[in-house]
Amino acid sequence: MGREYRIRWERPKGHDPYGLLMKLPSPIAPGLREIYNYSVLDDGFYFVDHLVDPKTAGMAFKLFVDEALSHSAEVTIEEI
């Protein structure tokens, strides 16, 4: 299954995550296995690490957290 996270922060009105999404590493591993997946939500991001490639998933997760911290002084990360 994997590990699921919510990255909650106050997204500014009109926030466009396009720049972040273009920086993300490929979520597909050899053999077409999904490394991670995500959703952009009104109050932050949903992220799931499928435990296929920790280095790639960790890099993607860090980019989501960095994006949140660049727009908000308070970010909450919870494993769900």
PDB file of N, CA, C and O in Angstrom, chain B, residues numbered from 101:
ATOM      1  N   MET B 101       0.837  -1.191   0.000  1.00  0.00           N
ATOM      2  CA  MET B 101       0.000   0.000   0.000  1.00  0.00           C
ATOM      3  C   MET B 101       0.876   1.247   0.000  1.00  0.00           C
ATOM      4  O   MET B 101       0.885   1.977  -0.991  1.00  0.00           O
ATOM      5  N   GLY B 102       1.596   1.510   1.052  1.00  0.00           N
ATOM      6  CA  GLY B 102       2.423   2.703   1.114  1.00  0.00           C
ATOM      7  C   GLY B 102       2.102   3.557   2.321  1.00  0.00           C
ATOM      8  O   GLY B 102       1.325   3.175   3.197  1.00  0.00           O
ATOM      9  N   ARG B 103       2.717   4.714   2.341  1.00  0.00           N
ATOM     10  CA  ARG B 103       2.492   5.672   3.428  1.00  0.00           C
ATOM     11  C   ARG B 103       1.836   6.916   2.852  1.00  0.00           C
ATOM     12  O   ARG B 103       2.272   7.464   1.840  1.00  0.00           O
ATOM     13  N   GLU B 104       0.776   7.346   3.524  1.00  0.00           N
ATOM     14  CA  GLU B 104       0.013   8.502   3.064  1.00  0.00           C
ATOM     15  C   GLU B 104       0.223   9.674   4.012  1.00  0.00           C
ATOM     16  O   GLU B 104       0.308   9.501   5.227  1.00  0.00           O
ATOM     17  N   TYR B 105       0.303  10.856   3.443  1.00  0.00           N
ATOM     18  CA  TYR B 105       0.532  12.070   4.226  1.00  0.00           C
ATOM     19  C   TYR B 105      -0.387  13.192   3.760  1.00  0.00           C
ATOM     20  O   TYR B 105      -0.766  13.270   2.591  1.00  0.00           O
ATOM     21  N   ARG B 106      -0.731  14.052   4.703  1.00  0.00           N
ATOM     22  CA  ARG B 106      -1.379  15.324   4.397  1.00  0.00           C
ATOM     23  C   ARG B 106      -0.386  16.405   4.773  1.00  0.00           C
ATOM     24  O   ARG B 106       0.142  16.413   5.884  1.00  0.00           O
ATOM     25  N   ILE B 107      -0.138  17.300   3.864  1.00  0.00           N
ATOM     26  CA  ILE B 107       0.706  18.468   4.102  1.00  0.00           C
ATOM     27  C   ILE B 107      -0.257  19.647   4.097  1.00  0.00           C
ATOM     28  O   ILE B 107      -0.692  20.104   3.040  1.00  0.00           O
ATOM     29  N   ARG B 108      -0.585  20.131   5.287  1.00  0.00           N
ATOM     30  CA  ARG B 108      -1.598  21.192   5.417  1.00  0.00           C
ATOM     31  C   ARG B 108      -0.929  22.551   5.603  1.00  0.00           C
ATOM     32  O   ARG B 108       0.000  22.713   6.394  1.00  0.00           O
ATOM     33  N   TRP B 109      -1.427  23.498   4.861  1.00  0.00           N
ATOM     34  CA  TRP B 109      -0.964  24.878   4.974  1.00  0.00           C
ATOM     35  C   TRP B 109      -2.011  25.768   4.329  1.00  0.00           C
ATOM     36  O   TRP B 109      -2.853  25.299   3.563  1.00  0.00           O
ATOM     37  N   GLU B 110      -1.957  27.030   4.637  1.00  0.00           N
ATOM     38  CA  GLU B 110      -2.930  27.964   4.087  1.00  0.00           C
ATOM     39  C   GLU B 110      -2.477  28.383   2.690  1.00  0.00           C
ATOM     40  O   GLU B 110      -1.626  29.259   2.530  1.00  0.00           O
ATOM     41  N   ARG B 111      -3.063  27.740   1.690  1.00  0.00           N
ATOM     42  CA  ARG B 111      -2.708  28.075   0.306  1.00  0.00           C
ATOM     43  C   ARG B 111      -3.296  29.434  -0.042  1.00  0.00           C
ATOM     44  O   ARG B 111      -4.487  29.667   0.160  1.00  0.00           O
ATOM     45  N   PRO B 112      -2.463  30.334  -0.567  1.00  0.00           N
ATOM     46  CA  PRO B 112      -2.972  31.648  -0.954  1.00  0.00           C
ATOM     47  C   PRO B 112      -4.006  31.513  -2.075  1.00  0.00           C
ATOM     48  O   PRO B 112      -3.922  30.623  -2.920  1.00  0.00           O
ATOM     49  N   LYS B 113      -4.957  32.400  -2.056  1.00  0.00           N
ATOM     50  CA  LYS B 113      -5.965  32.409  -3.112  1.00  0.00           C
ATOM     51  C   LYS B 113      -5.260  32.577  -4.455  1.00  0.00           C
ATOM     52  O   LYS B 113      -4.409  33.455  -4.603  1.00  0.00           O
ATOM     53  N   GLY B 114      -5.599  31.763  -5.411  1.00  0.00           N
ATOM     54  CA  GLY B 114      -4.988  31.843  -6.728  1.00  0.00           C
ATOM     55  C   GLY B 114      -3.635  31.156  -6.838  1.00  0.00           C
ATOM     56  O   GLY B 114      -2.973  31.256  -7.871  1.00  0.00           O
ATOM     57  N   HIS B 115      -3.217  30.461  -5.784  1.00  0.00           N
ATOM     58  CA  HIS B 115      -1.928  29.757  -5.821  1.00  0.00           C
ATOM     59  C   HIS B 115      -1.921  28.759  -6.982  1.00  0.00           C
ATOM     60  O   HIS B 115      -2.823  27.931  -7.111  1.00  0.00           O
ATOM     61  N   ASP B 116      -0.908  28.851  -7.806  1.00  0.00           N
ATOM     62  CA  ASP B 116      -0.761  27.955  -8.953  1.00  0.00           C
ATOM     63  C   ASP B 116       0.453  27.060  -8.719  1.00  0.00           C
ATOM     64  O   ASP B 116       1.581  27.553  -8.714  1.00  0.00           O
ATOM     65  N   PRO B 117       0.249  25.762  -8.525  1.00  0.00           N
ATOM     66  CA  PRO B 117       1.368  24.864  -8.236  1.00  0.00           C
ATOM     67  C   PRO B 117       2.136  24.405  -9.479  1.00  0.00           C
ATOM     68  O   PRO B 117       2.949  23.486  -9.384  1.00  0.00           O
ATOM     69  N   TYR B 118       1.900  25.015 -10.630  1.00  0.00           N
ATOM     70  CA  TYR B 118       2.526  24.571 -11.879  1.00  0.00           C
ATOM     71  C   TYR B 118       4.047  24.481 -11.767  1.00  0.00           C
ATOM     72  O   TYR B 118       4.637  23.487 -12.189  1.00  0.00           O
ATOM     73  N   GLY B 119       4.685  25.499 -11.207  1.00  0.00           N
ATOM     74  CA  GLY B 119       6.143  25.491 -11.072  1.00  0.00           C
ATOM     75  C   GLY B 119       6.631  24.310 -10.255  1.00  0.00           C
ATOM     76  O   GLY B 119       7.618  23.666 -10.609  1.00  0.00           O
ATOM     77  N   LEU B 120       5.939  24.026  -9.162  1.00  0.00           N
ATOM     78  CA  LEU B 120       6.283  22.868  -8.332  1.00  0.00           C
ATOM     79  C   LEU B 120       6.128  21.578  -9.124  1.00  0.00           C
ATOM     80  O   LEU B 120       7.024  20.733  -9.123  1.00  0.00           O
ATOM     81  N   LEU B 121       5.013  21.428  -9.787  1.00  0.00           N
ATOM     82  CA  LEU B 121       4.727  20.181 -10.490  1.00  0.00           C
ATOM     83  C   LEU B 121       5.734  19.907 -11.602  1.00  0.00           C
ATOM     84  O   LEU B 121       6.017  18.750 -11.912  1.00  0.00           O
ATOM     85  N   MET B 122       6.268  20.954 -12.194  1.00  0.00           N
ATOM     86  CA  MET B 122       7.259  20.782 -13.259  1.00  0.00           C
ATOM     87  C   MET B 122       8.624  20.348 -12.710  1.00  0.00           C
ATOM     88  O   MET B 122       9.449  19.825 -13.459  1.00  0.00           O
ATOM     89  N   LYS B 123       8.868  20.557 -11.420  1.00  0.00           N
ATOM     90  CA  LYS B 123      10.135  20.163 -10.785  1.00  0.00           C
ATOM     91  C   LYS B 123      10.133  18.712 -10.300  1.00  0.00           C
ATOM     92  O   LYS B 123      11.193  18.149 -10.027  1.00  0.00           O
ATOM     93  N   LEU B 124       8.965  18.113 -10.192  1.00  0.00           N
ATOM     94  CA  LEU B 124       8.849  16.781  -9.602  1.00  0.00           C
ATOM     95  C   LEU B 124       9.552  15.716 -10.440  1.00  0.00           C
ATOM     96  O   LEU B 124       9.480  15.737 -11.669  1.00  0.00           O
ATOM     97  N   PRO B 125      10.234  14.783  -9.768  1.00  0.00           N
ATOM     98  CA  PRO B 125      10.825  13.660 -10.498  1.00  0.00           C
ATOM     99  C   PRO B 125       9.717  12.734 -11.005  1.00  0.00           C
ATOM    100  O   PRO B 125       8.603  12.745 -10.482  1.00  0.00           O
ATOM    101  N   SER B 126      10.027  11.954 -12.000  1.00  0.00           N
ATOM    102  CA  SER B 126       9.044  11.019 -12.544  1.00  0.00           C
ATOM    103  C   SER B 126       8.544  10.078 -11.448  1.00  0.00           C
ATOM    104  O   SER B 126       9.344   9.514 -10.702  1.00  0.00           O
ATOM    105  N   PRO B 127       7.222   9.908 -11.349  1.00  0.00           N
ATOM    106  CA  PRO B 127       6.677   9.008 -10.336  1.00  0.00           C
ATOM    107  C   PRO B 127       6.609   7.548 -10.795  1.00  0.00           C
ATOM    108  O   PRO B 127       6.050   6.702 -10.097  1.00  0.00           O
ATOM    109  N   ILE B 128       7.174   7.256 -11.962  1.00  0.00           N
ATOM    110  CA  ILE B 128       7.089   5.905 -12.514  1.00  0.00           C
ATOM    111  C   ILE B 128       8.466   5.242 -12.512  1.00  0.00           C
ATOM    112  O   ILE B 128       9.426   5.785 -13.059  1.00  0.00           O
ATOM    113  N   ALA B 129       8.552   4.078 -11.899  1.00  0.00           N
ATOM    114  CA  ALA B 129       9.796   3.299 -11.833  1.00  0.00           C
ATOM    115  C   ALA B 129       9.837   2.310 -12.996  1.00  0.00           C
ATOM    116  O   ALA B 129       8.816   2.052 -13.634  1.00  0.00           O
ATOM    117  N   PRO B 130      11.016   1.757 -13.268  1.00  0.00           N
ATOM    118  CA  PRO B 130      11.098   0.702 -14.286  1.00  0.00           C
ATOM    119  C   PRO B 130      10.064  -0.392 -13.995  1.00  0.00           C
ATOM    120  O   PRO B 130       9.803  -0.726 -12.840  1.00  0.00           O
ATOM    121  N   GLY B 131       9.496  -0.927 -15.040  1.00  0.00           N
ATOM    122  CA  GLY B 131       8.437  -1.921 -14.864  1.00  0.00           C
ATOM    123  C   GLY B 131       7.083  -1.273 -14.663  1.00  0.00           C
ATOM    124  O   GLY B 131       6.108  -1.950 -14.337  1.00  0.00           O
ATOM    125  N   LEU B 132       7.017   0.053 -14.858  1.00  0.00           N
ATOM    126  CA  LEU B 132       5.781   0.835 -14.735  1.00  0.00           C
ATOM    127  C   LEU B 132       5.168   0.787 -13.341  1.00  0.00           C
ATOM    128  O   LEU B 132       3.948   0.857 -13.193  1.00  0.00           O
ATOM    129  N   ARG B 133       6.007   0.669 -12.324  1.00  0.00           N
ATOM    130  CA  ARG B 133       5.511   0.712 -10.938  1.00  0.00           C
ATOM    131  C   ARG B 133       5.458   2.163 -10.481  1.00  0.00           C
ATOM    132  O   ARG B 133       6.378   2.938 -10.744  1.00  0.00           O
ATOM    133  N   GLU B 134       4.390   2.522  -9.804  1.00  0.00           N
ATOM    134  CA  GLU B 134       4.228   3.892  -9.319  1.00  0.00           C
ATOM    135  C   GLU B 134       5.037   4.082  -8.041  1.00  0.00           C
ATOM    136  O   GLU B 134       4.892   3.320  -7.086  1.00  0.00           O
ATOM    137  N   ILE B 135       5.892   5.107  -8.032  1.00  0.00           N
ATOM    138  CA  ILE B 135       6.742   5.411  -6.879  1.00  0.00           C
ATOM    139  C   ILE B 135       5.966   6.220  -5.851  1.00  0.00           C
ATOM    140  O   ILE B 135       6.003   5.920  -4.657  1.00  0.00           O
ATOM    141  N   TYR B 136       5.267   7.240  -6.315  1.00  0.00           N
ATOM    142  CA  TYR B 136       4.481   8.111  -5.442  1.00  0.00           C
ATOM    143  C   TYR B 136       3.325   8.691  -6.243  1.00  0.00           C
ATOM    144  O   TYR B 136       3.286   8.598  -7.470  1.00  0.00           O
ATOM    145  N   ASN B 137       2.389   9.288  -5.523  1.00  0.00           N
ATOM    146  CA  ASN B 137       1.291  10.008  -6.152  1.00  0.00           C
ATOM    147  C   ASN B 137       0.915  11.155  -5.236  1.00  0.00           C
ATOM    148  O   ASN B 137       1.331  11.190  -4.078  1.00  0.00           O
ATOM    149  N   TYR B 138       0.136  12.088  -5.741  1.00  0.00           N
ATOM    150  CA  TYR B 138      -0.219  13.275  -4.968  1.00  0.00           C
ATOM    151  C   TYR B 138      -1.520  13.870  -5.483  1.00  0.00           C
ATOM    152  O   TYR B 138      -1.990  13.545  -6.573  1.00  0.00           O
ATOM    153  N   SER B 139      -2.084  14.746  -4.670  1.00  0.00           N
ATOM    154  CA  SER B 139      -3.226  15.570  -5.059  1.00  0.00           C
ATOM    155  C   SER B 139      -3.006  16.953  -4.484  1.00  0.00           C
ATOM    156  O   SER B 139      -2.479  17.101  -3.381  1.00  0.00           O
ATOM    157  N   VAL B 140      -3.410  17.961  -5.230  1.00  0.00           N
ATOM    158  CA  VAL B 140      -3.402  19.335  -4.740  1.00  0.00           C
ATOM    159  C   VAL B 140      -4.788  19.586  -4.159  1.00  0.00           C
ATOM    160  O   VAL B 140      -5.795  19.444  -4.853  1.00  0.00           O
ATOM    161  N   LEU B 141      -4.834  19.958  -2.890  1.00  0.00           N
ATOM    162  CA  LEU B 141      -6.091  20.173  -2.180  1.00  0.00           C
ATOM    163  C   LEU B 141      -6.245  21.640  -1.807  1.00  0.00           C
ATOM    164  O   LEU B 141      -5.284  22.405  -1.878  1.00  0.00           O
ATOM    165  N   ASP B 142      -7.438  22.030  -1.414  1.00  0.00           N
ATOM    166  CA  ASP B 142      -7.675  23.421  -1.006  1.00  0.00           C
ATOM    167  C   ASP B 142      -6.802  23.834   0.170  1.00  0.00           C
ATOM    168  O   ASP B 142      -6.380  24.986   0.259  1.00  0.00           O
ATOM    169  N   ASP B 143      -6.531  22.893   1.076  1.00  0.00           N
ATOM    170  CA  ASP B 143      -5.765  23.226   2.284  1.00  0.00           C
ATOM    171  C   ASP B 143      -4.369  22.607   2.280  1.00  0.00           C
ATOM    172  O   ASP B 143      -3.777  22.419   3.343  1.00  0.00           O
ATOM    173  N   GLY B 144      -3.841  22.291   1.112  1.00  0.00           N
ATOM    174  CA  GLY B 144      -2.487  21.751   1.051  1.00  0.00           C
ATOM    175  C   GLY B 144      -2.340  20.663   0.008  1.00  0.00           C
ATOM    176  O   GLY B 144      -2.852  20.765  -1.107  1.00  0.00           O
ATOM    177  N   PHE B 145      -1.624  19.616   0.400  1.00  0.00           N
ATOM    178  CA  PHE B 145      -1.340  18.518  -0.516  1.00  0.00           C
ATOM    179  C   PHE B 145      -1.604  17.176   0.158  1.00  0.00           C
ATOM    180  O   PHE B 145      -1.483  17.037   1.375  1.00  0.00           O
ATOM    181  N   TYR B 146      -1.961  16.212  -0.646  1.00  0.00           N
ATOM    182  CA  TYR B 146      -2.012  14.809  -0.238  1.00  0.00           C
ATOM    183  C   TYR B 146      -0.846  14.146  -0.958  1.00  0.00           C
ATOM    184  O   TYR B 146      -0.613  14.419  -2.136  1.00  0.00           O
ATOM    185  N   PHE B 147      -0.106  13.276  -0.264  1.00  0.00           N
ATOM    186  CA  PHE B 147       1.046  12.602  -0.854  1.00  0.00           C
ATOM    187  C   PHE B 147       1.056  11.153  -0.399  1.00  0.00           C
ATOM    188  O   PHE B 147       0.866  10.869   0.783  1.00  0.00           O
ATOM    189  N   VAL B 148       1.275  10.240  -1.329  1.00  0.00           N
ATOM    190  CA  VAL B 148       1.414   8.827  -0.970  1.00  0.00           C
ATOM    191  C   VAL B 148       2.727   8.302  -1.544  1.00  0.00           C
ATOM    192  O   VAL B 148       3.011   8.449  -2.733  1.00  0.00           O
ATOM    193  N   ASP B 149       3.510   7.692  -0.673  1.00  0.00           N
ATOM    194  CA  ASP B 149       4.773   7.050  -1.030  1.00  0.00           C
ATOM    195  C   ASP B 149       4.484   5.553  -1.103  1.00  0.00           C
ATOM    196  O   ASP B 149       4.128   4.941  -0.096  1.00  0.00           O
ATOM    197  N   HIS B 150       4.634   4.964  -2.280  1.00  0.00           N
ATOM    198  CA  HIS B 150       4.325   3.548  -2.461  1.00  0.00           C
ATOM    199  C   HIS B 150       5.477   2.627  -2.058  1.00  0.00           C
ATOM    200  O   HIS B 150       5.427   1.421  -2.301  1.00  0.00           O
ATOM    201  N   LEU B 151       6.515   3.197  -1.442  1.00  0.00           N
ATOM    202  CA  LEU B 151       7.644   2.434  -0.901  1.00  0.00           C
ATOM    203  C   LEU B 151       8.374   1.628  -1.979  1.00  0.00           C
ATOM    204  O   LEU B 151       8.843   0.517  -1.730  1.00  0.00           O
ATOM    205  N   VAL B 152       8.458   2.201  -3.167  1.00  0.00           N
ATOM    206  CA  VAL B 152       9.133   1.569  -4.300  1.00  0.00           C
ATOM    207  C   VAL B 152      10.554   2.097  -4.451  1.00  0.00           C
ATOM    208  O   VAL B 152      11.491   1.335  -4.691  1.00  0.00           O
ATOM    209  N   ASP B 153      10.703   3.426  -4.307  1.00  0.00           N
ATOM    210  CA  ASP B 153      12.001   4.087  -4.495  1.00  0.00           C
ATOM    211  C   ASP B 153      12.090   5.231  -3.483  1.00  0.00           C
ATOM    212  O   ASP B 153      11.648   6.342  -3.774  1.00  0.00           O
ATOM    213  N   PRO B 154      12.659   4.975  -2.290  1.00  0.00           N
ATOM    214  CA  PRO B 154      12.687   5.984  -1.230  1.00  0.00           C
ATOM    215  C   PRO B 154      13.376   7.288  -1.633  1.00  0.00           C
ATOM    216  O   PRO B 154      12.945   8.362  -1.213  1.00  0.00           O
ATOM    217  N   LYS B 155      14.422   7.215  -2.426  1.00  0.00           N
ATOM    218  CA  LYS B 155      15.148   8.424  -2.823  1.00  0.00           C
ATOM    219  C   LYS B 155      14.259   9.343  -3.668  1.00  0.00           C
ATOM    220  O   LYS B 155      14.185  10.543  -3.407  1.00  0.00           O
ATOM    221  N   THR B 156      13.595   8.788  -4.665  1.00  0.00           N
ATOM    222  CA  THR B 156      12.737   9.590  -5.539  1.00  0.00           C
ATOM    223  C   THR B 156      11.522  10.113  -4.784  1.00  0.00           C
ATOM    224  O   THR B 156      11.169  11.285  -4.916  1.00  0.00           O
ATOM    225  N   ALA B 157      10.882   9.260  -3.998  1.00  0.00           N
ATOM    226  CA  ALA B 157       9.713   9.688  -3.228  1.00  0.00           C
ATOM    227  C   ALA B 157      10.103  10.757  -2.216  1.00  0.00           C
ATOM    228  O   ALA B 157       9.362  11.720  -2.016  1.00  0.00           O
ATOM    229  N   GLY B 158      11.256  10.598  -1.576  1.00  0.00           N
ATOM    230  CA  GLY B 158      11.727  11.589  -0.608  1.00  0.00           C
ATOM    231  C   GLY B 158      11.998  12.933  -1.250  1.00  0.00           C
ATOM    232  O   GLY B 158      11.694  13.974  -0.669  1.00  0.00           O
ATOM    233  N   MET B 159      12.570  12.919  -2.449  1.00  0.00           N
ATOM    234  CA  MET B 159      12.838  14.161  -3.161  1.00  0.00           C
ATOM    235  C   MET B 159      11.525  14.871  -3.509  1.00  0.00           C
ATOM    236  O   MET B 159      11.412  16.087  -3.357  1.00  0.00           O
ATOM    237  N   ALA B 160      10.544  14.108  -3.973  1.00  0.00           N
ATOM    238  CA  ALA B 160       9.247  14.691  -4.306  1.00  0.00           C
ATOM    239  C   ALA B 160       8.565  15.247  -3.052  1.00  0.00           C
ATOM    240  O   ALA B 160       8.026  16.354  -3.073  1.00  0.00           O
ATOM    241  N   PHE B 161       8.590  14.478  -1.968  1.00  0.00           N
ATOM    242  CA  PHE B 161       7.966  14.919  -0.720  1.00  0.00           C
ATOM    243  C   PHE B 161       8.594  16.228  -0.241  1.00  0.00           C
ATOM    244  O   PHE B 161       7.887  17.143   0.181  1.00  0.00           O
ATOM    245  N   LYS B 162       9.917  16.313  -0.309  1.00  0.00           N
ATOM    246  CA  LYS B 162      10.622  17.531   0.101  1.00  0.00           C
ATOM    247  C   LYS B 162      10.187  18.721  -0.745  1.00  0.00           C
ATOM    248  O   LYS B 162      10.023  19.820  -0.216  1.00  0.00           O
ATOM    249  N   LEU B 163       9.998  18.526  -2.037  1.00  0.00           N
ATOM    250  CA  LEU B 163       9.549  19.625  -2.899  1.00  0.00           C
ATOM    251  C   LEU B 163       8.167  20.125  -2.480  1.00  0.00           C
ATOM    252  O   LEU B 163       7.917  21.330  -2.500  1.00  0.00           O
ATOM    253  N   PHE B 164       7.271  19.217  -2.101  1.00  0.00           N
ATOM    254  CA  PHE B 164       5.944  19.633  -1.634  1.00  0.00           C
ATOM    255  C   PHE B 164       6.050  20.420  -0.327  1.00  0.00           C
ATOM    256  O   PHE B 164       5.400  21.453  -0.169  1.00  0.00           O
ATOM    257  N   VAL B 165       6.861  19.939   0.599  1.00  0.00           N
ATOM    258  CA  VAL B 165       7.034  20.641   1.876  1.00  0.00           C
ATOM    259  C   VAL B 165       7.677  22.008   1.645  1.00  0.00           C
ATOM    260  O   VAL B 165       7.242  23.000   2.230  1.00  0.00           O
ATOM    261  N   ASP B 166       8.695  22.068   0.808  1.00  0.00           N
ATOM    262  CA  ASP B 166       9.346  23.348   0.505  1.00  0.00           C
ATOM    263  C   ASP B 166       8.371  24.338  -0.115  1.00  0.00           C
ATOM    264  O   ASP B 166       8.408  25.529   0.197  1.00  0.00           O
ATOM    265  N   GLU B 167       7.501  23.852  -0.990  1.00  0.00           N
ATOM    266  CA  GLU B 167       6.496  24.728  -1.609  1.00  0.00           C
ATOM    267  C   GLU B 167       5.579  25.307  -0.536  1.00  0.00           C
ATOM    268  O   GLU B 167       5.290  26.504  -0.541  1.00  0.00           O
ATOM    269  N   ALA B 168       5.128  24.468   0.371  1.00  0.00           N
ATOM    270  CA  ALA B 168       4.256  24.939   1.446  1.00  0.00           C
ATOM    271  C   ALA B 168       4.972  25.967   2.317  1.00  0.00           C
ATOM    272  O   ALA B 168       4.408  27.013   2.637  1.00  0.00           O
ATOM    273  N   LEU B 169       6.208  25.672   2.697  1.00  0.00           N
ATOM    274  CA  LEU B 169       6.965  26.590   3.561  1.00  0.00           C
ATOM    275  C   LEU B 169       7.307  27.906   2.867  1.00  0.00           C
ATOM    276  O   LEU B 169       7.511  28.920   3.535  1.00  0.00           O
ATOM    277  N   SER B 170       7.371  27.903   1.556  1.00  0.00           N
ATOM    278  CA  SER B 170       7.682  29.147   0.841  1.00  0.00           C
ATOM    279  C   SER B 170       6.494  30.105   0.811  1.00  0.00           C
ATOM    280  O   SER B 170       6.647  31.277   0.466  1.00  0.00           O
ATOM    281  N   HIS B 171       5.303  29.606   1.174  1.00  0.00           N
ATOM    282  CA  HIS B 171       4.101  30.443   1.156  1.00  0.00           C
ATOM    283  C   HIS B 171       3.458  30.606   2.528  1.00  0.00           C
ATOM    284  O   HIS B 171       2.567  31.439   2.694  1.00  0.00           O
ATOM    285  N   SER B 172       3.892  29.829   3.508  1.00  0.00           N
ATOM    286  CA  SER B 172       3.230  29.848   4.812  1.00  0.00           C
ATOM    287  C   SER B 172       4.247  29.597   5.921  1.00  0.00           C
ATOM    288  O   SER B 172       5.144  28.765   5.780  1.00  0.00           O
ATOM    289  N   ALA B 173       4.099  30.320   7.016  1.00  0.00           N
ATOM    290  CA  ALA B 173       4.999  30.141   8.157  1.00  0.00           C
ATOM    291  C   ALA B 173       4.652  28.884   8.950  1.00  0.00           C
ATOM    292  O   ALA B 173       5.473  28.378   9.715  1.00  0.00           O
ATOM    293  N   GLU B 174       3.439  28.386   8.765  1.00  0.00           N
ATOM    294  CA  GLU B 174       3.003  27.209   9.517  1.00  0.00           C
ATOM    295  C   GLU B 174       2.556  26.116   8.559  1.00  0.00           C
ATOM    296  O   GLU B 174       1.663  26.315   7.736  1.00  0.00           O
ATOM    297  N   VAL B 175       3.192  24.962   8.682  1.00  0.00           N
ATOM    298  CA  VAL B 175       2.867  23.798   7.863  1.00  0.00           C
ATOM    299  C   VAL B 175       2.714  22.605   8.799  1.00  0.00           C
ATOM    300  O   VAL B 175       3.547  22.390   9.679  1.00  0.00           O
ATOM    301  N   THR B 176       1.663  21.839   8.611  1.00  0.00           N
ATOM    302  CA  THR B 176       1.426  20.644   9.411  1.00  0.00           C
ATOM    303  C   THR B 176       1.512  19.424   8.508  1.00  0.00           C
ATOM    304  O   THR B 176       0.877  19.367   7.455  1.00  0.00           O
ATOM    305  N   ILE B 177       2.303  18.455   8.934  1.00  0.00           N
ATOM    306  CA  ILE B 177       2.432  17.208   8.185  1.00  0.00           C
ATOM    307  C   ILE B 177       1.916  16.092   9.071  1.00  0.00           C
ATOM    308  O   ILE B 177       2.367  15.927  10.205  1.00  0.00           O
ATOM    309  N   GLU B 178       0.968  15.325   8.550  1.00  0.00           N
ATOM    310  CA  GLU B 178       0.446  14.204   9.320  1.00  0.00           C
ATOM    311  C   GLU B 178       0.409  12.951   8.458  1.00  0.00           C
ATOM    312  O   GLU B 178       0.053  12.995   7.280  1.00  0.00           O
ATOM    313  N   GLU B 179       0.783  11.835   9.070  1.00  0.00           N
ATOM    314  CA  GLU B 179       0.663  10.554   8.380  1.00  0.00           C
ATOM    315  C   GLU B 179      -0.762  10.061   8.590  1.00  0.00           C
ATOM    316  O   GLU B 179      -1.265  10.062   9.713  1.00  0.00           O
ATOM    317  N   ILE B 180      -1.402   9.646   7.525  1.00  0.00           N
ATOM    318  CA  ILE B 180      -2.802   9.198   7.628  1.00  0.00           C
ATOM    319  C   ILE B 180      -2.930   7.729   7.270  1.00  0.00           C
ATOM    320  O   ILE B 180      -4.031   7.179   7.301  1.00  0.00           O
TER     321      ILE B 180
END
